[in-house]
Structures are given as structure tokens and as C-alpha cells.
Amino acid sequence: MKVILDMAMTINGIIARKNFTEDFLSDYNLEVFCKISNEIGCSIIGRKTYDIITTYEDYTLDKIKKVKKIVISSNKLLKNTKDFFFVNSPKEAINKAKMLGFNEVLLAGGGKINSEFMKLGLVDEIFFNINPVILGEGIRVIGESNFQYKLKLLEVKKIKEGIVRIHYKVLK
């Protein structure tokens, strides 16, 4: 299973403010996310990300309706729907994606989920949309944890609104 981490962030690696808002990120990031999600067909997010994005009025998952969405959560009260599947761990998320017939998934979790996938050695490629913003505090793209990987740079592209898109392969 190929796992692709794709995140929009500030130059210093912040993906959201401490209150989980992302008002400093360009709306263009959502367009990129939706395009890639639709191409891959399956994405994995964490429960906090799920809770937040399902409350936004202008940030909706309607643009990726046909995409299967796997949410990692320990909340047993959350029930599967035709498009949302709730699992307890990164490994369960990978197994669910395989059961659904996918060979690759898009990981777009929060810092905690991204860190768990990295720590387990599950991420194969990383795309970062670096937005021209610096924040002094907030949620990091990858939370603190004890791991280290070297990356191989595959591509750097300047895209819309001063955003730089960087593509890496994770060397394992």
C-alpha cells in the first residue's frame, strides 16, 4: 500500500492555529487537495480534522463525494456511512483501504496522525504546499515523536499565489 502524505502549511511547518483554524492558508490548497483526492479515490484523516472540516461552511467535502474517507478515531460512537469509515489506528486504516480495493491512499491528517504514520514507517511519499506565511505557534505538520527518515527530493514547483509545492520520497 502506497501512502502519500499531502499537507498545506506555513514556511515553518504550521498546518493550523491552536484553535484549529486555517485562515492563513490559501483557498487554492483545497483545490489541490480535492484534485488529488479524486485521483487517488481514498483519503485518511484524523477525528479532529474530521470534526473541524465538517463544521466549515466554505470548506466542504462535497468536492470529493466519490472519495472513500477513512477517519482514525477511538470514539466507538461514530458509525460508518457509505463514504466515511471509522477505524482505531493507522494499520487499521491501511487494512480498510486494502479491503476497499485501493493500492494507494492520501494521508491528510493532523500532526498527531501524520506523526503516527511516520513513526510506523507507513508514509512513502510526501507533498508539502508551502504557503508564504510564518506563524509563531500552532499545530505542526508532524507532531513530536521519536523517529527519523531521510527524504529524496523529487520535484519543486512554484504554483499559484506564491505557494511552493515540494515532493519527496521517504527513504526507508
N, C-alpha and C positions, 0 to 999 in steps of 0.2 A: 504494500500500500504506500503510495507516494503522498506525503503530507506537505502542503505548501502553506507557509505562514505568510499572510499578506496584511500589512498594517499601515495606516496613515499615522504620522506622528510629527512632533516638532523636531527641530535640529538636534535637541538634546534628549530625544527619546521619550517624550511625554505623549501619551495617547489620549488622556482625558484629565480634566481637573479633578481635584479630590472629591468634588460633588458629582463626578462622572459626566459633566457636560463636556462637549467637544466643539464649542462655539468658535474656537480659534482655528479649526481645521477647515480647509476649503471644501465646498459642496462637491467639487469635482472628484474628491476621493470616493464619494458614494457612487458616482457614475462608474469609476474604475472597479470598485468592489462588485457592483451589480453585473457588470460585463463579465468579469472573471468567474463569479458565482454561477452565472448562467452557462458559461462554457464548461465548467467542471461538473456542475449539477448537484454537488453535495458540499455543505459547509458545516463547520463545527464552531460553536461559540460556548461561552460560559453562561451560567444562570444570571449573573449580574448584567452582562451585556444583553442578554435576552430581555430581562426586566426593563432595562433602560430603553432599548430601541423600540420596544413595543409600546412605550408611552409617548414617543416623539410624534408630533403631528406631521412634520415635514420630512421625517426620516422614517420611511416605511419599508417594509419588506415586500410590498406589492410588486416591486420591480423584479423580484426573484421568486415569484409564486411557485414556479415549477421546480425550484431547487429544494432538495431534501435538506432539512436543517436539523442537526444533532446538537442538543443542548446538554452540557455536562452540569449536573446538579445532584446534590444529596437529598433534595426535597422530594419525598415519596408521594406528595400530594399532586405533583404535576403529572398529567396524563398525556400520553401520545395522541397525536392527531395525524391526519394524512400527510402533513408536511413537517411536523415537529416531532422529534423523537428524543426522549429524555433518558440519559444514561448517567452512571455514577462516576466514571473515570475515563481518562484518555484511552486506555486499552479497550474499554467497552465501546467507546465512540468509534474506534477503528474497526472493531468487530461488527458493529452495526452498519457502518458504511460498506463493509465487505458483503454482509448479508443482503444489503440493498442493491448489490451488483456494481459497486464503484471500485475503480482501481486507484483513484486519487481523490483527495479531499482538500478543501480550502479551510485552513485554520484562521479564524479571525476572532480569537478570544480576547480576554483582558489579560493583564500582566500575569496574574496567577495561573490561568490556564495555559498561556503561552510558555511560562516557566516550567510547568509540569510536563508538557510535551517535550521541551528541550532537555530536561533532566532525564527523561526516559529514552532519549535518543530517537524520537519519533519524527522529527522535522527533517525533511530532505532538502527543501529549497525555501528561501526567504525573499520576499519582496517588501521593500520599505518605500513608501511615498513620504519623502522628507519635505514638510511644509516649511516655508520661510518664516518661522516663528520660534521664539525661545520663551519657555515658561520656567519660573523659578521652582515650582513644585507641581506635583500631580502624579498620576498613575503612570508608571513606566511601562514600556512596551513588553519588557520581560522582567518579572519580579525577581527579587533576590533569591538565589538558590545556589547550591554547590554543584556547579558543572562548568565545563569549558569546551568550546568547539572552535576549530579554525574554520574559516569560510573561504571559498574561492569566488572571486568577483566574476560574474558572467556578463553583466551589462549595466551601464549607467545611461539614463535618458533624461533629458530635460523635457518635462511635459508642461501642461497648461499652468498658468498662474504662479510661475516660479517654483513649482514643485519638481523635485528631482526623484526619479524612480530608480532604485538600486535593486539589482537582482543578484542573489548569492546562492551558491550550492553549499550545503553543510557537509564538511568533510568528517567522516566518521572512522 
